[in-house]
Amino acid sequence: MNKYEELARKLKESNNCSYSVYNAFKDVLTLSGNIPAPRSIDGKCGALLAALQILDETGNSDKKEQFEKDFINEFQYSKCVDLMSHERMCFGYSGWCAKRISELLKNEISN
């Protein structure tokens, strides 16, 4: 587990999925602070929405489609209602998104 995955999981203990993923990167990336609300776009998972927004805000929009495909490949769904019906926890979605963002943006993250 890398430090961003761990931080997102920890933040998820008292926050929503979007907040946990987005704020795992607030100290290492220049972000707007406009955290997307969970399910605000087509009912999608908040962790996924936050990850897609981070890609947008860092000029990596070209990676969004593949990121979402990878998410669906990993978890079968992108919508919160579907994900929650399969006995999985938001910690896992948030952690996975944070880890993947850190891998994709490793050259942009200031440690």
N, C-alpha and C positions, 0 to 999 in steps of 0.2 A: 504494500500500500504506500503510495507516495504522499508527500506532505499536503498536497492540494486535495487529494481524495480524503485524507484523514480530516483536514480542516472542514471540508464540505459536510462530512458525516457528523462532525462535532457541532457545527452550526445548525444542522438539521434537528438536533435535539430540542431546540427551542424556537425554531423558525420554519418558514415554509421552504419547499424545494427550490424555488427560484432564488430566494434570498440566499440560501446556503451555497449554491453554486456560484452565483454572481459575486458574493462577498468573499469567497475563497480567494478571489483574484484582485480585490480592491487595492491591495497594497503593492501589487507588482505590475499591474497594467493600468493604463489611463482609460478609465471607464466613465460614462456619463452619470452613473448613479440612478438611472431610471430603470429600476428592476421590473421585469415583466411580471404580471400577475399570473399565478398558476391557472391553467385552463383558459387563458384570455384569448388565445388564438386556436380556433377549432377544437377546443377541449384538450389540447396537448399538455403533456406532463410539464410542470413548471421547471424541473431540472433541465429538460431538453430545451425549453424556451429560453432559459437563461444562457445556456451554452450557445445557442444560435445567435442570441443578441451579442454575446461576447465576440463571437466570430465577426459579426457585422461591425461592431465598434472598433475592432482592431484591424479592419481592412482585409479581412479574410472571408468575405462573403462567398467566395468561390468554393469554400470548404463546407458550406452549410448542407448542401444536398447529400454529400457523402457522409457527413456526420449523422444526419437523420437516418440514412439508410443503415449505417452501422448500429445505431441505437435500436432500430427495429429488428435488425438481425440478431442482436444480443437479447432483446426482451420481448420480441414478437409484436409489440404495439407501440404507438406513440401517444395515444390518448390516455389521460389519467384514469378515466373510468374503467378502461380495459386493463390497464396495468394493475390497478388496485383489486381487481377481481381475481387475481392469480396468487394471492397469499404472499406477495413480495412486499418488501418494505421500501419506503421512499429513501431511506439511507443508502440503499444499493443504487438506486437511480442517480441520486445526487453524487455519490462517490464516483460512480462510473463516468458521469459527465465531466466532473472536475479532473479526473485522471486523464481522460482523453483530451480535454482542452489543454492541459499542461503538456501533453505529448505533442500536440499539433502546434502549439505556440512556444515551444521550448526556447527558440531563438529570440523571442520577444519578451520573455519573462525575466525581469531583473530580480535576481536572488539576493 
